[in-house]
Amino acid sequence: MLILPQNSPSTDALAIGLHALRARIAAAARAAGRTEQQVTLVAVSKGQPAGRLRAAMQLGLEDFGENYLQEALPKLDALADCALTWHYIGRLQANKTRPIAERFHWVHGVDRLRIAERLAAQRPHEAPPLNVLLQVNIAHDDAKAGVAPADTPALALAVAALPRLALRGLMCMLPEGLDATRRRAAYGALRHLLAECNARGTRLDALSMGMSGDFEDAVAEGATHVRIGTALFGPRPAP
Ligand SMILES: *Cc1c(COP(=O)(O)O)cnc(C)c1O
């Protein structure tokens, strides 16, 4: 449902953009024999001020993705009155895991056991398990972070055994400039890798893949979480 609050023109633009985006996700899901409910839209809000997140929330968005802790934590504070789901999608540095373990609900992009162990140790006991996705370097891109596909099932089994974490699935980022055929192949490879992990004993159900430029390819290949910034909020303001 499209709710138009009587707000600023930029909120109207956000409402229209969100409506169009949801229609594209739904069409991509239908074309793949899936439903739009199977795809969670993670609104990538890096660079956006808290007020814009609030406007997005009032339009029905519940899942937000942030990359930079220093920028994210004040926004989590500003929106503490809202029942939102926060996804940490940035690079994980071992010395900065604590606030992520304490404040976020999902972490996309764990690519080594040491980081997962820290998150497990730092997740508060009273909190529900932290949802974790392993970042896979699915396109064998030298510049990208991520565990090698061949090493993924073993890492998945090790992370799944840790307390206070719920290993949910796999995540990837593709190098820029791949054509649609190669993107589909890479996203399909991540889906196959998830099945391989499960054949070896994990119970993964989430695939975080697809961004503004290519989420339709990712949905076609089984994405359960698409991480979308610019196609929703427009170009990011300069930092
Ligand atoms: C910034 C970012 C996105 C969103 O990118 P857009 O192209 O703006 O949709 C998705 N995932 C990660 C990990 C990002 O850093």
The ligand as an SDF file (V2000), in Angstrom:
LIG
                    3D

 15 15  0  0  0  0  0  0  0  0999 V2000
   26.2400    1.1230   -0.7650 C   0  0  0  0  0  0  0  0  0  0  0  0
   25.9640   -0.3360   -0.7400 C   0  0  0  0  0  0  0  0  0  0  0  0
   24.7930   -0.8620   -1.3230 C   0  0  0  0  0  0  0  0  0  0  0  0
   23.7750   -0.0300   -2.0560 C   0  0  0  0  0  0  0  0  0  0  0  0
   24.2870    0.5070   -3.2300 O   0  0  0  0  0  0  0  0  0  0  0  0
   23.3370    1.2360   -4.2890 P   0  0  0  0  0  0  0  0  0  0  0  0
   24.0380    1.0460   -5.5740 O   0  0  0  0  0  0  0  0  0  0  0  0
   23.2390    2.6500   -3.8660 O   0  0  0  0  0  0  0  0  0  0  0  0
   22.0230    0.5530   -4.2620 O   0  0  0  0  0  0  0  0  0  0  0  0
   24.5620   -2.2210   -1.1900 C   0  0  0  0  0  0  0  0  0  0  0  0
   25.4150   -3.0270   -0.5400 N   0  0  0  0  0  0  0  0  0  0  0  0
   26.5450   -2.5670    0.0150 C   0  0  0  0  0  0  0  0  0  0  0  0
   27.4550   -3.5080    0.7130 C   0  0  0  0  0  0  0  0  0  0  0  0
   26.8580   -1.2090   -0.0860 C   0  0  0  0  0  0  0  0  0  0  0  0
   28.0080   -0.7680    0.4550 O   0  0  0  0  0  0  0  0  0  0  0  0
  1  2  1  0
  2  3  1  0
  2 14  2  0
  3  4  1  0
  3 10  2  0
  4  5  1  0
  5  6  1  0
  6  7  2  0
  6  8  1  0
  6  9  1  0
 10 11  1  0
 11 12  2  0
 12 13  1  0
 12 14  1  0
 14 15  1  0
M  END
$$$$
